[in-house]
């Protein structure tokens, strides 16, 4: 059994239907592009924005954790992509995993 790294979905509205304060200074078209990417490959929009340098790493990872937990609790594992072993998830892990703690904890 692997370690859960990211809880996500291809449905960005289900993942995060609001606009967190962290995104206030991000151009709306970049947020929409990040949501479009999530709908294609499941990469959480916050990770895309971190990767593009549009939000800071730590707040971005906190948002991934928060919205991943919220998604898992409200929808259960059947509606989520639990990334632990696929190549895409290993790539996300290599780029974004916080040091010395799990990305998703307390599930």
N, C-alpha and C positions, 0 to 999 in steps of 0.2 A: 504494500500500500504506500502510495507516494504522499508527499507533502503538498497541500493546497497552496498554490502561489497567488493565483488571481481567480476571483469569481466574477464572471462577466456574462454578457449576452450579446447577440447580434442586434438586439432591439435597443437602441440608445434611449428611447423614451421610457422604456421599462427600467433601464439602468439608472437614469437620472433625468427626470422630467422637469427639474427646476434649474435655476442658474445660480450656483453658489457664488458667494461674494468674491472668491478667488478669481472668477472669470470676468469680473467687471471691467478690467482694463485690457481684456483680450478682444481683438476685433471679432465681431459677430460672424463674419465670413470664415474665420479660422476655426471658431467653435463648430460651425456647421460642417466644415470640411472634416474635422475630427469626428463628429457624429457620423458622417457618411462613411468614414473609414471603419468605425466600429460596426456599422451595419454590414460591411463587406467582410471584415476579417475578425471581428470580435475584440480587437484591441481597445481597451477602455479609452474613452476620449481624453481623459486626463493624462494618460501615458503618452498619447500623441502630442498633446500640448507641452508636456515636459520635454519630450524628444525634440520638439521644434524650438525650445527655449522661450515659450510664451508664458509659462508659469514655472515657479521654482520647484525643484525636485521634491523636497520634503512635504510642502503643502499638497502637491500633486499626488504623492504616494498616500498621504493621509486621506485624500478624497477617494482614491481607489479602494482603500481599506473600508472606509465608511460606506460607500455606495455598494461595494461588493457584499458586505455584511447585511446591509439593508435588503438587497436583492435576494440573497440566500434565505433570509428570515421570512420575507414576504412571499416568495415564489417557490422555495424549496429547490432541491438539486435538479429536479426534472426540467426546470425552466432555465437553468444556468449552465454555462460552460465552466467546468472546474478545471482550470489549467494546472497540470502537474507534470506531464511527461511528453507532450507533443513538441515538435521542433519549434513551432511558433512560441509556445510558452517557455521553452528553454531559452529562446532568444530574448523574450521579455524579461526573464529572470536575470540573465546576464547583464542587461542594461539597467534594470530598475529595482532590483531587489534591495531593500534596505539592509544596512549592515547590522548583523547580530540580532535580527528579529524577523519574524514572519510577516509577510505582507498582509495576510488575513489571519487573525487570531481571535480566539474567544467564540468560535462558532458553536 
